[in-house]
């Protein structure tokens, strides 16, 4: 759960057609940001918890319908979905739906799900991912065919932009309480994008160092940059510095601060999505 997240209650948006809604659909909560590009310091963000006593799809539907703020007729809407089962493919491989399904099923043969995809133009890859049946259709109906992105899209596209044309290889880690997103760029080219389940920071350290070694990164010249939960991030950084010379917090995008001073407290992936589109 997100800490210190403002409530959607009693928030009224004037002229919603001038505003953008970015919504993340997670397993336990909905996260959102709202902003008006023509209005300084307009950023609004918050979290809507999901009721775990129902299916994920029904919980999402109930949470959206019970939150009037999410149902205004906004000028632009984009949706990010947490989808733990996914496959990263070369660009264009999801254009053939049957081929996409074969690739996904080869990795997750027992999944009975709705397989969707999104294209990452800067990274030149596609992501095929599975959602519970009915969820994608609900999103499309409710938010007027808004674009839907896999949860790794904002991180991959944002950091790819920062790493284009560089001779330095970098590992980016976004750490949460129970998961860790990891993206690796070797001299500007994306080599890996994945999400791992964690029990503790020891798991995160092992996965980071194993990946570092697998891609032949240089402990004296290349970098690890971290975002996410502050306590976990700082603990992991201290351990990584025993093996890697350059370990540092990822730089928060300056363009995001134009949305509002509260941008650094808002959900990172939604902020990155707003700045990388």
N, C-alpha and C positions, 0 to 999 in steps of 0.2 A: 504493500500500500504506500501511496505517496504521502509524505509528511507535510504538514502545514499547508495543505492544498485548500484554496478558497472554495466556498460552496457556490453552486449555480443558483441557489435560491435568491430571489429578489433582484436579480440582474436583468436590466432591460436594455435592449439594443435599439437605438433610434436609427432608422433607415438601414436595415440589415443588408439591403442590396449593395451597400458600400463596403461591407465587411467580408472577411475571409474566415472560414471555420476549418481548422485542422483537428481531426478527431482520431484518436488511437483506441482500437478495440483490443483490450487485453483479457487475460483469463479471469482476473479478479476485479477489474475496474475499467471504466472509460476515462481517458484523459483527453483534454481539449485545450486548444488555444483559439482565441478570437482576436482579430486586429483589423484596423482600418488604415490602409497604407497612406491615405491622405490626411490622417489625423495623428499628430505626435502623441507619444505616450499612451497609445490606445490599447495596449496588450491586456487581455483578460485571459486567465487560465484557471483550470480547476480539474477536479476528479469526481466521478460518479461511481460509487461502489456497486458491484454486481451482487445480487443475491445468489448465494451458492447452492440454495436448496432446489434450484431448477436446472435444466440443461443450459449450456453456454448460450445457445441461440436464443432461447426464451429469456434468459437473464439479460442479454443485450437488448432485445426488443423491449422488455419492460423498462429497463433503465433509460432508453432513448425516449420512449413514450411518456415517461414520468418526468422528463427534464425538458420543460418548454423551451429553455434557452437553446437547445440543440435543434429545434424544429423550425426556427425562423427561416425565411426565404433568403439565404445569404447569397451574395454575388458569386462567391467561389467556395467550393468545399473539396477537401481531399481527405482520404481516410487511410490510416495505417493499421494493419492487422498483425497481431502476434500469431505467428504460425510456426510452431516448433518443427514441423516436418516439411522440409523443403529441399530442393536440388538446384544448385547453381549450374547453369548451362551456357555454352557459347551463344552469343547474340544470334537470334533468328531461329533457334531450335524449338522455340515455343510457337512459332508461326504454324507449324503442322501440329494440330491438336492431338492426333493419334500418336505421333512420335513423342510429344510431351508426356502423354499418359504412360507410354511404355517406359520412358526414362524415370518418371516418378515411381511407377509400380515396381521397377527393378530394385529401388532402394527401400520402398515401403510396401511390400506385397500384401500386407494384411489390412491396409488402410481402406476403410469404406468412407470416402470423403469426396468433396467437390474440389477438383484440382484447378487452380487459377494460376495466372502468371503476371509478372510485370517486367518491363524492360528497363535496364540501367544504362542509359546512353553513354555516359562518361566512361563507365567501366567496361562497356562493350560485352555485357553478359545479360542473360535473362535469369529470372528466378521462378521456378515452378513450385507452388506450395499448396498444401492441402488445408481446407477449411471444413468444419462441420456442414453437412448439407442444409441449405436454407439460409446460411449467414450471408453469403455474398449477394444472393438475391434480395434479402432484406435491406442490405446497405444500398444497393443500386436503386431499389424502389423508393426508399425513404429519403435518399439524398440526391435524387435526380441524376442518376448515372455518374456520380462523382468518381474520379479516378481512385483506384484502390491499390495500395502499395504494400509489399512485404516489409516487415519491421526492419530489415537490414538496409533497405533502399536509402533512407536519409544518411546513415553513417557512411555507406560505401560511396555514394555520390559526392557527399561533402568532402570526405578525406581524399577522394580521387582528385578533386579539383585542387586541393592543396599540394598534392604530390606529383602533379603533371610536370614533366621536364626536370625533375630532380635526380641527382645521382645518389641520393641517400635512400636507403631502405628503411621502412618504418612499420612498426606494429602498433595498431590502435586497439585499445581494450576499453570497452564500456561495461563496467561491472555493476551488477545488481545484487540483491540479497541472495538469490538462488540461481542466477544465470549470469553468463558473461558473453557479450558479443565481441568477436575478434575479427579484425580486418588487417591483412598484411599486403603491403605494396613493396615490391622489389624494384628499386630505381624507377618508380612511377607506375609500374604495371601491377594491377591487382592479382595476387597469387592465391589468396584465400579469403573467404567470408563465411563465418560460421557462428553459431550460438551454442554454448555448452552449459549443461547443468552443473551447479556447484553445491558442494556441502560446506565448504570453508575456503579460506584463502590459500590453503595448501593445494587444493585442487586447482585453483586459478594459477598458482605458481608453476605447478607441474605442467599444465596445458600450455602456458606461455613459453616455458623453456623448451618443451618438446617441439613446439611449432617453430620456435626460433632456430633450433638446431636442424630441423627438417628442411628448412628453406635456406640454410647456410648463411644466416645473417651474421654480421660482424659485431661482436660484443664491444669493440672499442670505437666503432665509427657509426653504426646504425642506432636507431632510436626506438624506444617504447614510449607512447603517449597514452595517458589514461583519462577517462571520464567516468561519470557515474557516481554511485554512492560514495560520499566523501570518506567515511571511516574505512570502508573496505578498500577504496582506492589508495589511501595513504598507507594502509598496512601492506598491500600488495606491492606498492612502489618501493617501500623500504626493503622488502625481501628481494625484489628484482635487482636492486642496485648492488647486491652482492655478486651478481653475475653479468650485468649489462651496465656499461658506463653511463649512457644517456637515457635516463628514465625521468619523465616529467609529465605534468598535467597538460592535456591538450588545450590549445588556445581557443577560448570561446570566440565565435565569430563576431567581429565588431559590428557588422551590419545588423545583427540581431538586436543590438542595444537600441537601435532606432525605433524598434517596436515598443520599447518601454523599459524602464529601469528594473522591472521585475523579471526580465527575460531570463536571467541566470537562474531563477528559481523554477521556471516553467519546465515542462517535460522536454528533455534535450532533443529527442528525435523529431518532435513536432517543430521545434525551433529550427533545427537543421533542414527539415523539409521546407519550411517557409523561406529559408535563405538560399536553397539550392535549386528551387524550381525556376 
